[in-house]
Amino acid sequence: MSGIIPPRLIQVVQTFNDFGVDTYGIECTLYVPTNLTALEPNDIYTAPADILYKQYEFQKVWITWFVPDLHRLRKLGVFAENETPILARFKNFPEVIIQSYIKVESKYIPDSFDTDEFEVVDVMMKNMYDHEVYRTYKLAPRRKKNV
């Protein structure tokens, strides 16, 4: 660590991120997988029901349902042609990882989606120097197996 940017300044910027998500975000229930490392050796044979989740209720998420600016998407590392990307930002705690998912009230969801659950499919880290300031996540509608 070079110390050019003091750690206290990074904490302040992270606090601003948390404040922005708290102020402008919508309420959701966050589900974070807890046993992915244990399932990794049997990855190909793992069923969705094998994944255990820790539930965080009353969390906030800042969702951008549609980003019309392709230049902004490319700066974030998202290259989408035939899909509408859903971008999200969460607070710094709890830590959100790929395969986490959220459940959002239907009143906040555009009519083009027929589900209220959205899964984290990609992580775009941004504004990094010695520390991570915040992350932007790419969401996709969560698919459920028809029984």
Residue, then its C-alpha position, 0 to 999 in steps of 0.5 A: m500500500s502506497g499511502i497516497i490516499p489515506p485509509r480514512l478518506i477511503q472510509v469517508v467515500q465508502t460512507f458516502n456510498d452507503f448514505g446514497v444507497d440508503t437515501y435513494g435505494i429501494e428496500c429489498t431482501l438480500y440472499v447471500p450464499t454461504n456454502l459455495t466453497a463446500l459445493e465447489p468440488n461437486d460443481i457440475y452436479t450441484a442443484p440450486a436447492d443445494i445452495l444455502y443462503k443467509q437472508y438479510e431483510f430490509q436492505k437497500v439497493w440502488i437499481t438502474w433498470f435500463v442504461p441507454d448510454l452504451h459509452r457508460l456501460r463500456k466504461l463499467g465493463v458491460f458489453a450488452e447487445n441484445e439484452t437490457p442490463i440491470l445495474a445495482r449498487f449495495k451498501n458495503f455490508p453485507e458483502v454481496i457475491i456472485q449468485s447472491y439474489i434479491k427479492v424486490e417488491s413488484k411495485y418497483i419493477p418495470d412491466s417488462f419483467d415477470t419476476d420479483e427476484f434478481e440474481v447477481v451475475d457479474v461484479m464490476m469493480k470501479n474506483m480502485y486505488d489501494h482500496e475498493v470504494y464501491r462495486t457495481y453489480k450486474l443483475a439478471p432475472r432469477r430463473k426458477k426450475n419448473v417442477 
